[in-house]
Amino acid sequence: MAALVMALIRIQFSPAICEWTPDRFRRWAASIRPQTEGLVIAILASRAHPEQGFRTCLGVLPLFRYIERTRAETVSARAVTSLSHDVQKAQAEIVGQRQATRFGSF
């Protein structure tokens, strides 16, 4: 089934998207910190097919470049411990931290 999904993705999307793999997302997250890698692993494992979690990972991982790595670890740890892997809450926390830093609240 996963092979069929990947075949459909290759047909419908550009070649650059086909290069995304679960391992690539894990490596990207691991380059931030271990808890962030754990978050990505949890996201990918919570889907019937890991490819279904790619969009979620693409929504979360780029946000981590705007906050400190220690803060990224805290956000990731909270998201991993929540049963729902509440990514929207993690995104809101990252964006809130980014705005607070920009305006000098911290």
N, C-alpha and C positions, 0 to 999 in steps of 0.2 A: 504494500500500500504506500509506503514512504517513497518507493521508487516511482510510483505513478504520480504522486504529488510533485516530486522533483521534476518529472518529465513535463507535467503541465506548467510548472513554473518556468521551465526553460522555453516553452513554446510562447507563453504569454508575456514574459518580461525580458528585459535587456540582459545581456551576458554578465554585467556587473552584479546583478542581484543573484545570479546563479552561483556566484563565488561565496556567498554567505553559507556557513555551515555552523552546526552547534559548537564545534571545536573552535571556530574563529571567534564566536561570541564569548566562549569561556576564556580564551587567551586575552581578549580585549578587557574583560572584567578583571582577570587576574593581574593585568598590568596596573589596575587601580589599587586594589587591595583584596585580601582573601575573602572578606565578607561579601564584597561585591561579586566575586566569582560565585560564591554560594547563592547569592540572589539569582544570578543568571541560570545556574544549574537548577534551582528550584522552579524558576519560570518555565524553563524548557521541559523539565520533568512533569510539570503539572498539566501539560497538554497531551492529547492523544498522540500527536506527532510533534516532534521538536520544532519542525518548520513553522508550526502554528504560533510559536512563541517568538519568532524572529521580529515581528512588528513591535511587540512589547519591548523587547531588548533594544531595538532601534529607537524607541521612544524614551528609554531611561538612560542608557549608557552615555549618549552625548551630553546629557545634563550634568554628569559628574565632572566634566572639565571646568565647570564654573565654581566649584566649591573645593575646599581643602580635602585632602585625602582622608584625614581622620574623621571629618564630618561625613564623608561618603561612606566610611565604614559604619558609622552610627546609624545612618539612614538605611543602609543595606541590612544591617543586623536586625533593625526593627521590622523591616519588610519581610525578612526570612522567618522571623519568629511568629508573625501573624499568620494564621491559618490560611487566609485567602491570598497571601502574597499581594497585598493591596498596593499595587504599583501606582495607582493614581494618588494615593496618600504620600508615597515616597516622592513622586514627581512634585507634588505641592510643597513638600518640605524642602526639596532642593531649590525650587524656584523662590520660595520664601527666604531661604538662606542667602540666595544670590542677591535678591533685592535688598535685604538688610545690610549686606556687605557693601553694596553699591552706594547706599545712602548713609553709611557710617554708623549704623545702629550697634554694631558689634565691635 
